Amino acid sequence: MRHHRLLKTIAAAALILGSGRALAAPLDSWRGVWSGPCEDSGIGHQYQNVRLELRIGVDPAPAGALAWTIVWRMPGKPADRRAYLMRPKDASKGWFVLDERNGIFIDHFLGGDGVMRALFHLPSNGTLIGDRTELRGGKLRVEMPSWSDSQAEDYTGPGGIVVRSLPLPRVSVCVLSADSL
């Protein structure tokens, strides 16, 4: 009986440690403090001098998770710091979940091309937000398009196929460089 409990304990520890390695391996090169300017453009949206700091795996986090801290800096405003956790859901398939630590979880997928993608909907105001993050050439490029469902138009094509067109009124692009720790 004791032997059975010991094996279960070892198996549970291996699963926990294994999930940490599974999480760390694909995102190891992303670890560090990244910062840089953001350009925000689109219909009626022009923000200037906005900076993004992204801290990946730097701050303390529970086992099996990476601290994923986002800090927005805008002139004349206090820094907007958001401390999240990135957890593996099925790391072998590139499936991760961003835990906002408030009951909100956002699925992210890391493709074989090294690009992490997410799309989420805010039903309260009809906004869809995309997230495309890629590490290339020593830079972390973050693209965040946002769409408004309230401006959507439906079109019916041949055979009764309905297509909903969503205007893309805003795209934020941040190009981040690695900072020293």
Residue pairs with C-beta under 8 A, 6 or more apart in sequence:
16 63
16 64
17 63
19 64
19 88
19 91
20 63
20 64
22 88
22 91
22 92
23 64
23 65
23 66
23 86
23 87
23 88
23 91
23 96
24 57
24 66
25 91
26 91
26 94
26 110
27 56
27 57
27 66
27 86
27 110
29 135
30 56
30 57
30 135
30 140
31 56
31 57
31 58
31 66
32 55
32 56
32 57
32 58
32 178
32 179
32 181
33 53
33 54
33 55
33 58
33 178
33 179
33 180
33 181
34 53
34 54
34 55
34 56
34 140
34 176
34 177
34 178
34 179
35 51
35 52
35 53
35 54
35 176
35 177
35 179
36 51
36 52
36 139
36 174
36 175
36 176
36 177
37 49
37 50
37 51
37 174
37 175
38 47
38 50
38 51
38 52
38 142
38 172
38 173
38 174
39 172
39 173
39 174
40 46
40 47
40 50
40 170
40 171
40 172
41 170
41 171
42 168
42 169
42 170
42 171
43 167
43 169
43 170
44 169
45 169
45 170
47 74
47 172
48 75
49 74
49 75
50 72
50 73
50 74
51 72
51 73
51 74
52 70
52 71
52 72
52 73
52 142
52 174
52 176
53 69
53 70
53 71
53 73
53 176
53 179
54 68
54 69
54 70
54 71
54 140
54 142
54 176
55 67
55 68
55 69
55 70
55 71
56 66
56 67
56 68
56 86
57 66
57 67
58 67
58 69
58 181
59 67
59 69
59 83
60 67
61 67
61 85
62 85
64 87
64 88
65 85
65 86
65 87
65 99
66 85
66 86
66 87
67 83
67 84
67 85
68 84
68 85
68 86
68 98
69 81
69 82
69 83
69 84
70 81
70 82
70 84
71 79
71 80
71 81
71 82
72 79
72 80
72 82
73 79
73 80
74 80
82 100
83 101
84 98
84 99
84 100
84 101
85 98
85 99
85 101
86 96
86 97
86 98
86 99
86 108
87 96
87 97
87 99
88 95
88 96
88 97
89 95
89 96
89 97
89 107
94 109
94 110
94 111
94 112
95 107
95 108
95 109
96 107
96 108
96 109
96 110
96 116
97 105
97 106
97 107
97 108
98 105
98 106
98 107
98 108
98 118
99 105
100 106
106 118
106 120
107 118
108 116
108 117
108 118
108 131
109 116
109 117
109 118
110 116
111 117
114 134
114 135
114 136
115 132
115 133
115 134
116 131
116 132
116 133
116 134
117 130
117 131
117 132
117 133
118 130
118 131
119 128
119 129
119 130
119 131
120 128
120 129
120 131
121 127
121 128
121 129
121 149
122 128
122 129
125 150
126 148
126 149
126 150
127 146
127 147
127 148
127 149
128 146
128 147
128 148
128 149
128 166
129 144
129 145
129 146
129 147
130 143
130 144
130 145
130 146
131 142
131 143
131 144
132 142
132 143
132 144
133 140
133 141
133 142
133 143
134 140
134 141
135 141
138 177
138 178
139 175
139 176
139 177
140 175
140 176
140 177
140 178
141 173
141 174
141 175
141 176
142 172
142 173
142 174
142 175
142 176
143 171
143 172
143 173
143 174
144 171
144 172
144 173
144 174
145 168
145 170
145 171
145 172
146 168
146 169
146 170
146 171
146 172
147 166
147 167
147 168
147 169
148 166
148 167
148 169
149 166
151 166
151 167
151 169
152 164
152 165
152 166
152 167
153 164
153 165
154 162
154 163
154 164
154 165
155 162
155 163
155 164
155 165
156 162
156 163
157 163
